[in-house]
Amino acid sequence: MGYKLLIINPGSTSTKLAIYEDEKRVFQENYEHSQEEIKRFERIPDQIPFRMEVIHRFLKQAQVHPTEFSAVVGRGGLVFGLQTGGYLVNEDLFYALEHDHLSSPHASNLGGMLGKLFVDSLGIPAYIYDAVTSSELQPVAKVTGFPKIIRQSFCHVLNSRAMAIKYAREKGVPYESLKLLVVHLGGGVSASVHCEGKIIDSLGDDDGQFSPERSGSVPSLQLVQLCYSGDYTREDMKKMVRGKGGMYAHLGTSDCRVIEERIRNGDETARLVFHAQAYQIAKAVGLLSIVLKGETDAIILTGGVAYSKMLTDMVKEYVSFIAPVVIMPGENEMDALAFGGLRILRGKEEAKIYRVPTVQKKQKYGFWRPADWDI
């Protein structure tokens, strides 16, 4: 039996949409949204009518009717307490995606909400898959030296886990049988420990290595001094940590291609900062290798920046003694969402069910949709 899937991947200023027939991507569009369009909405859920119109336009372009789909798979949002894998978007999960006390406000939260609203009159399931916050952190990995701060996993789960599963398939072994260290190299860099099919520890893009656009972990006392110096607002500091930190802060660009060209032209500052980034990424791999007690099957470097041979060669020089280093470049989010949904539909994985963890009154969700979607 064949399956047709609608994939919804919302970003802060974009909506990526795709249609898959089994593993084949048959139609895809990436709709960019201006800051002016997005700033009209006070809260993330307020964008739903706007994003639904984008989906409607997409289906008209593709000449596909909603009744043709077997399921919808949306990008997973930042809901606290999720595990890796897929979740059916039920009313509880919709509620969690919509409310800030159960999730962190982020455009990715729209993936599940849009999917649920899309399928409500169709009698088909909506799923999210490998949300950013999903993991199976061990209790010992959650403890910090500041009792009010509990470590949670924030890493590029979707692409990292997809590449780990792909690597296992290429090796002809179950993903669950491998012990892997996966590093996603993008505007932010995160590293995760995959053991027996679970992500048991990770270093996010703000608590470890610095990256093209993130400051990473820095000496905390100096950071506190900056915060209270009076020279920076709260928003300034947030941008320095995420968006305008890392290589961008040092070199005025986060484009590795530009930085590599500057290095080839003799820019020693660019060379030092680029090397320092690779050095910190390697230290993150070394730190997380301790979690596996030296039993690492492979180190996977993935993400868009993994196309930089200069960077990956630098990292390999430091970490290849730990385990073989495998380069799997690119950001494969749409495939990862589609293939995850297919595994659920084919019975190879079971979709998890989310329940709101506390007793709360949940209002029935309800948003406008185009009239001709009423099936």
N, C-alpha and C positions, 0 to 999 in steps of 0.2 A: 504494500500500500504506500502510495506517495503522499507527501505532506507539503503544503504550501504555507510559508510562515511570513508574517510581517514583523520586521525588526525595527524597534524604535530606540534611538540612542540620542537623547537630548544633551547638549552642552550649554554652557553659559550664554554663548552667542551663536549657537548653531543647532540644527535638528538634522541628524543623519537618519535616513530611512532606507530600508532595503526590503526586497521581496526575494525569498529563497524558495526554490522547488527542490526539496530534499537538500543535498549539499551544494546545489548550484545556485549561485546568485544571479538572478535574471534581470533585476532592475535595481538601481540605487541612485539616490540623489542626496546631496549635502546642501541644505538651505542655511545660508548665513543670515544672521540678524544683527542689525545695527544696535549700538548702545542706546540710541534714542528709542528704538522699538521696545527694548527690554526695560528701560528705566520707567516706562509707563506703569509697570506693575510693582506694587508695594511688596507683595510676598510671592514666593515661587509658585504656589498653587494658583495664584491669580493669572498665571500665564496659560492656563489650560485651554481656554477658548481660542486663544491666539495659536497655540501649537496644534490644536485639533484642526484648525483651518489649513495649516500647513500639510497635515496628513491627508486631508480631503483633496488638496491640490495635487499632492503626490499620486494618490490613487487615480485621479483623473488623467494625469500624465501617463501613468502605467496602464491605463484602461483595464483596471482590475476592480471587481466588485467585492465588498467586504465578505460576502457569503462564500467566496472561494477559499478563504483561509481556514487552516486547521487549528492555528493557535497564533498568539501574538507573544513575542518575547521582548521585554524592555530592559534597558540598562538598569542595574540594581542601584537603589539609592543608599543614602548614608543612615540606615536604620541600625540602632545599636543592638547587639546581641545576636546577629545572624551568623549562620554557619555557611561554609562554602557550598556551592551547588545551586540548584534551582528552588524557587519558592512559588507556589500558586499565589496570585494576587487576590486574596480574599478581602472582606471588609476590614478586618483587623489590620492587615498589612497596608491597605489603602490609608487607613486612619493614621498609622504610624508614619507613613511617608508624608502625610499632609501636616503633621503637628510637630513643632520644634522641640517639645520636651521628650519625644521618642526618636527623633532623628535630627541630624545636623542639616540646616538649610542648604540645599545644593540642587542645581538643575537636573542632576541625574535622578533625583527623586521623582521627576515627572515621568520617567520611563514606565514605571509600574502603574502610576495613576492613569496615564493616557491609555495604556494597554487595557486596564480594567474597564474604563469607560467605553472603549472601542468594542469590547466583546460582550458587554452586558446584554445586548439584544440579539446576540448571534448564537449563544449556546456553546461557545468554544472557550478554552482556557486562556488566561493571560498569565505569563510567568515573568519573574525577574531571574537573573542568573549571575552568580559570582559578584555580588555587590562589593563595593570598596571596603566596607566595614566587616565583611565576612571572614571568619577564621575559626580556628579551634585552639586558641592560645591556652597553654597550660597555666594553671594558677600561679606557678612560680614566675612565669613571664610577665604577669600583670602587676607585680609589686614594684613600687618605686621608693625612693628615699623620702618622698613627700607623701604622707598618708592620704592627703586629699586628692592626689593625682594618681589615677589607676591607668596603667598602660592598656591601650586598645590597639588593635591592628588596623592600620590605615596603609594599604599598599595597593599596587596596581593588580588586584586579584584577577580580573577578567583576562587580561592578556597573559599574565604570568602563569596562571593555571592552565590556560589553553595551550601554551607552549610546552609546559611540562607534560600534559597529556599527549600532545603531538610527538614529543621526544620519545615517550614510552611506546607509543604506537610504532614509531620508526624502528625502535629497538626490538619490537615484538614481545614486549613484556607488559604486565599490568602496571598502570600508573601507581596503584596502591602498593606495589612491591619495591618502589624506588625511594631513595633518600636524595633529594635534590636541593640545591641552592639556586634560586632564580632571581636575577637582577633585571629590573625593568629600567631602561635608560631612555628618559624623555625629558620634557621641560622640568619635571621632577624625577628623582631617582629613588626607587624603593627596592628593598631586598626581602625575600621571604624564604622560609624553611618549609619544604614539602616532605612530609614523612607519613607513609602509609595512607596516602590520599588526602592528608589534612595539612593545612597551614598552621604549624604549631608555634611559630614565632616570626617576627618581621621587624624591619626597620623602615619606617615611613620616610617620606620626603622632607619631613621637618624635624626628625629626631635622630638623624644619622649623617650620612654623607651629604655634602653640598652638591649642587647640580646646576644645569644651565640657568635656572630661574629661582632656585630655592637656596636659602642660607644654610639649611641643615642644622646640626647640633653645634652650638657655640658655647664658650665659657659663660655659665649662667650668671655669675656675679657682674660681669661686664655688660651682659644683656639687661640685667636689672638696672644698672646705672644708666644705660641709654634710655630705658623706658621712663625713668624719673628725672631725666636731665632737663626736661622742659623744652628740648629742641625738637621733639617729635610728638605727633599725635598718635592715638591708638591706631588709626588707619594707616599712618605712615609706617609704624612698626610692623603691622600685618603685611604691608606690601614689601617691606624689607625681608621678611621671613619667607613670603610666598609671592612670587611674581617679579620682584625687582632685586632679588638676592643672587647669590651664587656667581656664576661667570658674568652674568649681566651687570652686577654691581661692580665687578672689577674691570670689565672690558667694554661695557656699553652695548654689548650684544650677547644674545644667547644662541646664536646660530653657529653650530660647530663648524660648518663649512667655511664661514667667514673667519673664524678663529684659526682654523687650520691653515688657511691661506696666509694669515698674518704671521703664523709661526714659520711657514716656509719662506716668508720674506724677511725673517730675522727678528721678529718682535719677541724679545726675551721675556717680557712681562706676560704676554699671552702664553708662551711656552710653560712658564712656571705655574700659572693658574690652571692651565689645562692638565699639566702633570699632577698638580695638587688634587684636582677633582678625581683623576684616575686613582691616585694614592688613597684618597678617602673611600672611594668605592671598594677598592681592594681590602681596606681595613674592615669595612662592613661585612664583606664576604668572610674574612678571617674570624671576626667576632661571632657570626652566626654559625660558622662551621663547628664551633664548640658545642652548640646545641645537639648536633648529630654525633658528638664524641669521636670525630674523625672518620666516621663511616659515611662518606659522601660519594654518591655514584657519579654525579656530574654537576658542573656549574653552568647554568644557562644564562647568557647575556642576550636580552631581547629589547624591544622598543625601537622607536625611530632613530635614536642616537646610536644604536648598535650598528648602524651602517657605517659609522666612523671607524675605519680600521686603525687609525692612529690611536684612538681612545681604547678600543678593545685590546689592541696589542699591548698597551701600557698596563691594563688591568691583568691580562694573561701573564705578563712577566712576573707579577707579584703572587698570583693565586694558583698557578697551574700545578704547584707542588701538592695542593690540597686534593684536587680531582681534575679529570679532563674538563676543559673549557669548551663549550659548544656555543657558537654564535647563531642566533635565530632572529635576525633583525625584522623590524616592522611592528606596527600596532594593528593587531588583527581582531579588533573589538567586534565588528559585525559578524565575522565568521564564528567567533567565540560564542556570541549570543545565539546564533542560529544552530550551531552544532550542539550546544548545551540543551536547547529546546528540543532538538531531534532526539537526543539521548533519552529525554523524559518521555516523549511521545512513543518511542520504540520500546519503552519498558526497561532500558538499560540503567536508568537512574529513576529514583522516586522523588517527586517534588515534595519539598517540606511544607509544613503548614505553620504559619506564624500566628501567635496569639498575643494580644496586648498583655504585657506582664502585670499590669495593675488593674484593679477594678475601676473602670471609668465609663462615663456615659459617652457612647459613640453616636454621633449624628450620621444619618444616612448621607453619603456623598451624593452630589448631583451637580452636573455642569451642563451648559448648553452644548449641543452638537448640531451640525447641519441637518435640516429636516429630511433631506433625501437619504440620510443614513438610517432612518427608522425602518428597520427591516420587518 
